[in-house]
Amino acid sequence: MGKTANAAAELAQAFARKQAEKYYWALVLRVPDVEAGMVDMSLAKKAIGKDSKYEKVQGDDDGKNAVTYYQVIDRAGQKLSWVELTPITGRTHQLRVHMAGIGHPILGDGKYGGSDAFFEGDAIAKKLHLHARRLIVPLKDRTLIFEAPLTGHMKKSWQFFQFEEPTIKRHMLTK
């Protein structure tokens, strides 16, 4: 995690104190009526089917609190939108369940969006369209910012829908 024990400890403390900010990009079905909002839905893992080794995360009042902010960045008509997701909590499959829970499953997410989460034809990969875009970690004397460019199927989908991906710096350090 860090090159020295002190650096590793400082990074671990930032994550333990929940100071790291995480930003994700996703392509979701349709356009939310509210273009910027918050999803506050408690989540719990539930066994599915006869074999309890398979689990699915579901909204559940008895589950653990989970909060996600979202913002529509762009849209492709009314069929699809590009959103930025900011999880405040860090639950398993949180972003996927939250977006499906408000009626806008992530493109390619058959587990939570069902067969509706896929487009017909070969132009769009039948893979999950969720991307860890930016991580901001405040440390004692500096802030680390990591950004990841789109790759593979995500980049092709952005090109297909004619979304403009901003130019980024991969790693930034601010004081």
C-alpha positions in Angstrom: 0.0 0.0 0.0 2.8 2.5 0.9 6.6 2.4 0.2 7.3 2.8 3.9 5.6 1.6 7.1 4.8 5.2 8.0 3.3 5.9 4.6 1.2 2.7 4.7 0.0 3.6 8.2 -1.0 7.1 7.1 -2.9 5.7 4.1 -4.6 3.1 6.3 -5.7 5.8 8.8 -7.1 8.0 6.1 -9.3 5.1 4.9 -10.2 4.0 8.4 -11.4 7.5 9.2 -13.4 7.4 6.0 -11.6 10.5 4.7 -10.9 9.1 1.2 -13.3 10.4 -1.5 -14.2 8.0 -4.2 -15.8 8.9 -7.5 -17.2 6.4 -10.1 -18.6 6.8 -13.6 -21.3 4.6 -14.9 -23.7 4.4 -17.8 -27.2 3.8 -16.5 -30.4 3.0 -18.3 -32.7 6.0 -18.9 -32.3 9.4 -17.3 -33.2 10.0 -13.6 -36.0 12.5 -13.1 -33.8 14.2 -10.6 -30.5 14.8 -12.2 -28.5 15.1 -8.9 -29.6 13.4 -5.8 -28.9 11.0 -3.0 -29.9 7.4 -2.5 -30.2 6.4 1.1 -31.1 2.7 1.2 -30.0 0.2 3.8 -28.5 -3.0 2.3 -28.2 -6.6 3.4 -26.8 -9.7 1.8 -29.5 -12.4 1.1 -29.0 -16.0 0.0 -30.6 -16.8 -3.3 -31.9 -20.1 -4.6 -31.6 -23.4 -2.9 -27.9 -23.2 -2.6 -27.1 -20.6 0.0 -23.5 -20.1 -1.4 -25.0 -17.5 -3.8 -25.8 -14.1 -2.4 -27.4 -11.0 -3.7 -27.4 -7.6 -2.0 -30.9 -6.1 -1.5 -32.5 -3.1 0.0 -33.5 -4.1 3.5 -34.6 -1.9 6.4 -32.8 -4.3 8.8 -29.6 -4.0 6.7 -26.6 -1.7 7.1 -27.0 2.0 6.2 -25.7 2.9 2.7 -25.6 6.3 1.1 -24.7 7.3 -2.5 -24.7 10.7 -4.2 -25.2 10.8 -8.0 -25.0 13.4 -10.7 -26.0 13.1 -14.4 -23.1 14.3 -16.5 -24.5 13.7 -20.0 -27.2 11.7 -21.7 -27.9 9.8 -24.9 -31.5 10.8 -25.5 -33.8 9.3 -22.9 -32.4 5.7 -23.2 -29.1 6.1 -21.3 -27.2 8.5 -19.1 -23.6 9.0 -17.9 -23.6 9.5 -14.1 -20.9 10.2 -11.5 -21.5 8.2 -8.3 -20.0 9.1 -5.0 -20.4 6.5 -2.3 -20.4 7.8 1.3 -20.5 4.4 2.7 -18.7 1.3 1.3 -21.1 -1.6 1.1 -20.8 -4.6 -1.2 -22.4 -3.8 -4.6 -23.7 -0.5 -3.1 -23.6 1.5 -6.4 -25.1 -1.3 -8.4 -28.0 -1.9 -6.0 -28.7 1.8 -5.4 -28.9 2.6 -9.1 -31.1 -0.4 -9.8 -33.2 0.6 -6.7 -34.1 4.0 -8.2 -34.9 2.4 -11.5 -31.7 3.1 -13.4 -29.6 0.0 -13.4 -26.0 0.2 -14.6 -25.6 -0.9 -18.2 -24.4 -4.5 -18.4 -25.5 -5.4 -14.8 -27.6 -8.4 -15.3 -27.4 -9.4 -11.6 -29.2 -6.3 -10.4 -30.8 -4.9 -13.6 -31.9 -8.2 -15.2 -32.1 -8.6 -18.9 -33.2 -4.9 -19.3 -29.6 -3.9 -18.4 -28.4 -4.9 -21.9 -28.7 -3.2 -25.3 -29.5 -5.3 -28.4 -26.7 -5.7 -31.0 -23.0 -5.8 -30.9 -22.2 -2.1 -30.6 -22.2 -2.1 -26.8 -20.3 -4.8 -24.8 -22.4 -6.8 -22.5 -20.1 -6.0 -19.6 -20.6 -3.9 -16.5 -20.2 -0.2 -17.3 -18.9 1.0 -13.9 -15.6 2.7 -13.6 -13.5 3.8 -10.6 -12.7 7.2 -11.9 -11.1 9.2 -9.1 -9.7 8.7 -5.6 -8.8 11.6 -3.3 -6.9 10.8 -0.1 -6.1 13.6 2.3 -2.9 13.0 4.3 -1.2 15.0 7.0 0.9 17.2 4.8 -0.6 16.6 1.3 -3.5 15.2 -0.7 -3.1 12.4 -3.1 -5.4 12.3 -6.2 -5.5 9.3 -8.4 -7.5 9.3 -11.7 -8.0 6.4 -14.1 -8.8 6.8 -17.8 -11.5 4.7 -19.3 -10.2 1.5 -20.9 -11.5 -1.3 -23.1 -15.3 -1.7 -23.5 -16.0 1.5 -21.5 -13.9 3.7 -23.9 -15.7 2.1 -26.9 -19.1 2.8 -25.3 -18.2 6.4 -24.6 -17.2 6.8 -28.2 -20.3 5.1 -29.5 -22.6 7.5 -27.5 -20.3 10.4 -28.4 -19.6 11.3 -24.8 -16.5 13.5 -24.4 -14.1 12.0 -21.9 -12.0 14.8 -20.2 -8.3 14.6 -20.4 -6.8 13.7 -17.1 -3.6 13.4 -15.2 -3.1 9.9 -13.8 -1.6 10.9 -10.5 -1.6 14.3 -8.8 -0.1 15.5 -5.6 -1.3 18.8 -4.0 -0.1 20.5 -0.9 
